[in-house]
Amino acid sequence: MRAQSNIFWVLAVFFFVADAAYTVWSLLSSEFHAVEWTGTLGIGLAGILAVFLGFYMNRSHYAQTGELPEDRLDAEIDDGDPEVGFFNPYSWWPFVLAAGCTLCFLALAVGIWMIFFGAAITAVALVGWVYENYRGVYRH
């Protein structure tokens, strides 16, 4: 967390310096000598976001019980490799779920009547994917 916190603090400083340079540049290059507010506010808000994230990462680093593997110099690659979970090989349910969600979002552009088909396919895919380990080849 310490490395991420430092990255966000460096980004915050960069964005604030870039914001000041952009504001001065827009004042000097404009024929009306006015501030270009879109870029100035956008870069300034990016700096504020970096401050928020840097502060959050800093507080999270001090609140955790131990050092993360990426913060230690003697850490191995395997130290930061947690158990993610069990996933079935050759499962087709994620593709069916993606197709159902695609139909639901396509219904927003084409016609709302398609959402019924997309919702039905999505529901079947969710149930199939959740209960995949209780039937068939991958039964426990």
N, C-alpha and C positions, 0 to 999 in steps of 0.2 A: 504494500500500500504506500510505502514511503516513496518509491520510485514514481508511482502514478501521481501522487500528490505534488511532487517536485515538477513533473511534466506539466501539470495544469497551472502551477504558479508561474513557470517560465512562459507558457502560452498566454497567460493573463498579461504579463509585462509586455510581451510582443504585441498583443492586440491593442493595448493602450498606447504604445509608442506608434504603432501603425495608424491608429485612429488620429493621433495628434498630427502626424505627417500628412495624412489624407486631408484633414481639415485645412491645414496650412496650404497644401497644394491646391485644393479647390478654391481657396480664397485668392491665391495668386494667379491661377490660370483662367478664372472666369472673367468674362468681360464686365459683369455686373459687380464683381468682388463680393459675392455672396457664398454662404456655406451650402454645399450640396448635402442635404439632410439625409437622404436615403443611405448613402455609403457611410456617412459619419455615424448615424445611429446604428446601422447594421454592425459595423466593426466594434463600436462601443459596447453593444449588447453581447457580442461574442466575447469580449473581454470580461464583462460581468458574469457571463455563464462560466467562463474558465475560473473566475474567482470562487463562484459557488461550488463548482466541482472540486477545486483544490482544497477549499475549506472542509468540504464533506469527507474527502479522502484523508485529509490530515486528522480530523476528529475520529474517523473510523480506525485509522492506524493506531492512535493512542488508546482507543477503547478495546482493541482486540487483546486476547490473552497472551499470544505469542507472536513471534516473527513469522512472516510468510516465507516460503522457500525462495521466492524471487528477491527478497530483501537480504538474504544471507549470502556471503561470499563463498562459503564452503558447501553450498547446496548442490545436489545432483539433479539431473533432469527428472529422474523418477520421483523425486520428492514432491514435485508439483503436479503429479499425475494421479488425480483421485479416481476412485471407482465411479463411473458415470451411471452404470446400470446395465440391465440386460435387455438386449434388443434381438428380435428374431431375424435371422438371415432370410433373405428371399421373401420378405413380407410385401404383399401388394396393397395392403390397406392404406399406407401413406399416400400412394398415388390416387387411390379412389377418393380419399378425403380431399386431396388437392383438386381433383376434378369436380367434386361437389361444391367446394368453396368457390372455384372458378365460375361455375354456373350461377351461384348466388350473386357474385359481383357482376357477372355479365348481365344478369337480370336488371341491374340498375341502369344499364345503358340501353339494352334492347327492349325489354318488356318485363313488367313486374310479374307476369304469369310464369316466367321461367324460375322464379325463386322457389316455387313449390317443388319442382323437380330437383333443384339444387339442395334444398333443405332435406328432402327425403334421402338423397344419395349421401349427404353429409351425416345424417343420423345413422344410416346403415353402416357407413364406414367407421364412425366412432365406436359403435357397439361392436363391430367386427374386430377392430384393432384392440379394444380393451379386453375382449374375451377370446382373443386369438390363442392364448396359452392354455385354454381349457378344453379345446377341441382339436381334432385332427392330428397332424404330424408333430406339432410342438407341444402336445399336451403334457402337463406335469404330473 
